[in-house]
Amino acid sequence: MYTLKCIWNNFYLLLLSLIMKHKSSIIFLLVLLAGAAEAQTNQLTLEQCVDYALKNNTAIKNSIIDTEIVSNNKSTLTSRALPQVDATSQLTHNINIQKIVLENGVIPAFTDPTTPSGSVIAFQLQLKNIWTSQVTASQVLFDKSLFTGLANADIYKTLALKNVERSQIDVAEMVTKAYYGVLVSQKQLDFLGNNIQRVDSLFGETQARLKNGLVRQISVDRIEVRLNNLKEERERASRLVDLNMALLRFQMNLPKEEAFTLAENLDETALNNITSDGTDFDYTRRIEYDIIKTQLVLSESETKVLKDGYYPKLNAFATTGYNPAATSFGDLGQSSRYFNYTYVGLDLRIPVFHGFEKKYKVQNKTLEERKLNNSLENLQHSIDLQLQQASINLSNSLESLKIQQRNMDLAKENVRIIQLEN
């Protein structure tokens, strides 16, 4: 077997030889090369089409992105349980310094003996420029709603993965339908082509019999009408093949400039082996059913998060910093003005009343759970109906296939008899 490089080298040498000896052959070679390039079309099986669609379909790509968003949301929620550290720096210039107003003699430490008792006195306890820099850290010690939310994050991830699976199933189903749609329309086109060939042959033979006086003109006209109808139906079938190919390309998200053909054929014998028994169907085999069940679990968990919001929250905090002050702005850099302060503490918050906000949120979650249960019940009925419809459609299609096959056999037999009569 020649490698691609060897083939190209041999072709190149042949091309040079022909250019030197037969310049007129160049046109022929160019046409041949163009035809060969056009003939190199990918033949794809159903499995290859499905695999390509699973990697390139936009719906699947977006569902995978959704799983990444859920993971980021989980990380965001986890970060709330980690220490929170903030650094602040504030420079204040007092244009008119705030004073403390007292009455003389009321507080012994702030009494002016030179001023009458009871008269108003004012004290300035700040300097004109103040610079405050501090670092504050806090840590959640107890927040039941936060901890429950962290536990629910895994349910969101499970639901996102199930949505990915659902997208994959939907895409595989649509690609399969489109693929077999092309095969069926191509089979129909071939069937019409065979019919046209037989009717056209019959038309020619009937015309010959008309010349011999064996048939009437009306017999020829009837066959011609039938032949024209078949040709028109073939045109419609040809356009249907193109439409189904376009639909398959769309479902696969295949670029329009990439040509391909189908590598498989419609196997009628395999269709006869399909069973249509839909009794005792396991609803959990349907991804839609599984998704709603997961949504129910998630809704119940979110309700628990809301109820946990009634519990107290306890945080620890610590702050350290400096706040030098000076009348002159340039004196703020003096090290003698920097005195450190540090304090730690606990922050306990007990929910008392928030206008019944949590109450109504819990009620809404309860209503959502009722809707999900109704959707679950409706999905069961829908699946039962789909099974019944699929069983009936399959039986009708198999019966129609048998009738069409019988009609084809009869048409062949009629043509054979007419040919024998001539």
ABEGO torsion letter per residue (X at the ends): XBBAAAAAAAAAAAAAAAAAABAAAAAAAAAAAAAAAAABBBBBBAAAAAAAAAAABAAAAAAAAAAAAAAAAAAAAAAAABBBBBBBBBBBBBABBBBBBBBBGABAAABBAABBBGBBBBBBABBABBBBBBBBBBBBABBAAAAAAAAAAAAAAAAAAAAAAAAAAAAAAAAAAAAAAAAAAAAAAAAAAAAAAAAAAAAAAAAAAAAAGABBAAAAAAAAAAAAAAAAAAAAAAAAAAAAAAAAAAAAGBBAABBBBBABBBBAAAAAABBABABGBBAAABAAAAAAAAAAAAAAAAAAAAAAAABBBBBBBBBBEBBBBBABAAAAABAAABBBBBBBBBBBBBBABAGGAAAAAAAAAAAAAAAAAAAAAAAAAAAAAAAAAAAAAAAAAAAAAAAAAAAAAAAAAAAAAAAAAX
